């Protein structure tokens, strides 16, 4: 008997090379029904979510949601919320949007081809003002007497 978990990845068909310009290969990531993501995920390619996500998703290709997503979603090409899917997002940026009957969808949608986000500039931490310090220098007392 094996102790390995059953695989949660499902085979995803590879789109034609003309669509993606990568010699027929396009990255595809699948979060299976037992998978859970908390945080941010950026994918160069397609993403399929059957599990649950609490955070931000961004993919340069398509995103298909048949699980539960709570957070912002950016799909450069197409976003599909399947009939069993649930998307509760703060902001949704998509090229195309499909919400199937029975799906739960909530959020602010911006349509059109999204562009890659510029990295946020890191602001330097404030440098504390120098504190003036009084320094007293004293000369040692000279010993009285003859030198040898």
C-alpha positions in Angstrom: 0.0 0.0 0.0 1.4 3.4 -1.0 1.6 6.3 1.5 1.6 8.9 -1.3 -1.4 11.3 -1.6 -3.4 10.9 -4.8 -2.4 13.3 -7.4 -4.5 16.4 -7.6 -3.2 17.6 -10.9 -5.3 17.0 -14.0 -4.0 17.0 -17.5 -4.5 20.4 -19.2 -4.5 20.5 -23.0 -1.7 22.7 -24.5 -2.9 25.5 -26.7 -1.6 25.9 -30.2 1.8 27.6 -30.6 0.3 30.5 -32.6 -1.6 31.6 -29.5 1.3 31.8 -27.1 4.5 32.1 -29.2 6.3 29.4 -27.1 6.8 26.7 -29.6 3.6 24.9 -28.6 4.4 24.9 -24.9 2.4 26.9 -22.5 2.8 26.8 -18.7 -0.3 25.4 -17.0 -0.9 25.1 -13.2 -3.8 23.3 -11.6 -4.8 23.6 -7.9 -6.8 20.5 -7.3 -9.9 20.1 -5.1 -7.8 19.3 -2.0 -5.3 22.1 -2.6 -5.4 25.3 -0.6 -3.4 28.5 -1.3 -3.1 31.5 1.1 -1.1 34.4 -0.3 -0.2 35.6 -3.8 0.3 33.5 -7.0 1.7 34.8 -10.3 1.6 32.4 -13.3 3.2 32.8 -16.7 0.5 30.8 -18.5 -2.8 29.3 -17.5 -4.3 28.5 -14.1 -7.1 26.2 -13.1 -8.4 26.4 -9.5 -10.6 23.6 -8.2 -9.5 24.0 -4.5 -9.6 27.2 -2.4 -7.6 30.4 -2.6 -7.4 33.2 0.0 -5.3 35.8 -1.7 -4.4 37.3 -5.0 -4.1 35.5 -8.4 -2.5 36.7 -11.6 -2.0 34.8 -14.8 -0.8 35.9 -18.2 -3.1 33.4 -19.8 -6.5 32.0 -18.8 -7.9 31.5 -15.3 -10.7 28.9 -14.7 -12.3 28.8 -11.3 -14.4 25.8 -10.3 -13.4 26.0 -6.6 -13.5 29.0 -4.2 -11.4 32.2 -4.5 -11.5 35.0 -2.1 -9.3 37.9 -3.3 -8.2 39.9 -6.3 -7.9 38.2 -9.7 -6.1 39.3 -12.9 -6.4 37.2 -16.0 -4.5 38.7 -19.0 -6.6 36.6 -21.4 -9.8 35.1 -20.0 -11.5 34.4 -16.7 -14.1 31.7 -16.4 -16.0 31.2 -13.1 -17.6 27.7 -13.5 -21.1 26.7 -12.3 -19.7 25.2 -9.1 -17.2 28.0 -8.6 -17.2 30.9 -6.2 -15.2 34.1 -6.7 -15.4 36.9 -4.1 -12.8 39.4 -5.2 -11.9 42.9 -4.4 -10.7 43.8 -7.9 -11.0 41.6 -11.0 -9.0 42.6 -14.1 -9.7 40.5 -17.2 -9.5 40.5 -21.0 -12.7 38.4 -21.2 -15.1 37.2 -18.5 -17.5 34.3 -18.4 -19.6 33.5 -15.4 -21.6 30.3 -15.8 -25.1 29.7 -14.3 -24.9 28.7 -10.7 -21.6 30.4 -10.0 -21.1 32.9 -7.2 -19.4 36.1 -8.2 -18.8 39.4 -6.3 -16.3 42.1 -7.0 -15.4 45.1 -9.1 -14.6 44.2 -12.7 -12.2 46.0 -15.1 -12.4 44.7 -18.7 -9.6 45.0 -21.2 -6.1 43.6 -21.6 -4.4 44.0 -18.3 -0.7 45.1 -18.3 2.0 43.8 -16.1 2.2 45.5 -12.8 5.2 47.7 -12.1 7.0 46.7 -8.9 6.1 49.0 -6.0 9.0 51.3 -5.2 10.4 50.6 -1.8 10.5 53.7 0.4 13.5 54.1 2.6 12.9 54.0 6.3 13.2 57.4 7.9 16.7 58.2 9.4 16.5 59.5 12.9 17.8 63.0 13.5 21.2 63.1 15.1 21.1 63.9 18.8 23.7 66.5 20.0 26.0 65.1 22.6 28.1 67.3 24.9 31.7 66.1 25.1 34.0 67.5 27.8 37.7 67.0 27.3 40.0 67.5 30.3 43.8 67.6 30.4 45.4 65.3 32.9 47.2 67.0 35.8 50.9 67.4 35.3 52.9 65.8 38.1 55.0 68.2 40.0 58.6 67.3 40.4 61.8 66.8 38.4 61.9 64.7 35.3 64.6 62.2 35.0 
